[in-house]
Amino acid sequence: MTPLLSTFYFGSVEHYRLLAVHPRVVIDIGEHYERQSYRTRTSIHGPNGRQDLQVPISRTSGTRMPMRSVGLSYAETWPQQHVHAIRSAYGQTPWFIHYIAEIEMVVLKKYERLAELDLATMRLGMKWLGLNTDVIVSEEYVAVAPLPVVSPPTVATDNRQPTPDNYADLRSTFHPKKPLPPTIAQVPPYPQVFADRHGFVGRLSIVDLVCNCGPEARSILAMKKV
């Protein structure tokens, strides 16, 4: 089945495990924005343990908006704060120097829409891992039934489209505050720079995996949890 996902800011290691095992996924930016989700946060592992990096948005409180229309707020210097937090967390990791320039380039760039930032960070994660997954971005809400997905023709690499009855709809269940959906296996423990203080911390950002494990990151995604 084709995974149907919300956008995500960098994304957890489990997001990329999913991308690695499916030839294509659909990302819905026509769905309504949801607070406290992967859309605006990613988690890193610093000297004091887990730390959530959250992206502030610009919208009228209480107003429901499709993800494609949600703007970003730059009233605070959150991009610089995120880069500083990543530097503090991973500056001593073996592979940090290989990734920080691209992290800074993507995070410090100014975007108009949240979806643009999320997709830029996702593409960066895919580049690090060498993933060629066909990502279809739908500007319209994807109704699992009975309507088919509507996606911009310039995004899909061919004319094949998933049908409504073969989606694995993970938009509401793949959430940082919920257990992993049963169709998604947790990534097994891997070396982390602060494991001696906090033990292994799971379900973190792809930034954590690549900074700690470098080119071994993709093979770790394929491992089964013991």
Protein Blocks (a to p, Z undefined) as FASTA:
>chain_A
ZZdddddehiaaklmmmmmmpcbdcddfkbccdehiaklgccdddfkocaddddddddde
hiacdfklmccdfkbcklmmmmmmmmmmmmmpmklmmmmmmmmmmmmpccfbfklmmmmm
mmmmmmmnopabdcdddfbdcdfbfcdcdddfklpmbfbdcdfklcccfklmmcfkbccd
fklccddddddfklmmnopaehiafklmmmmnmmmlmmmmmpccZZ
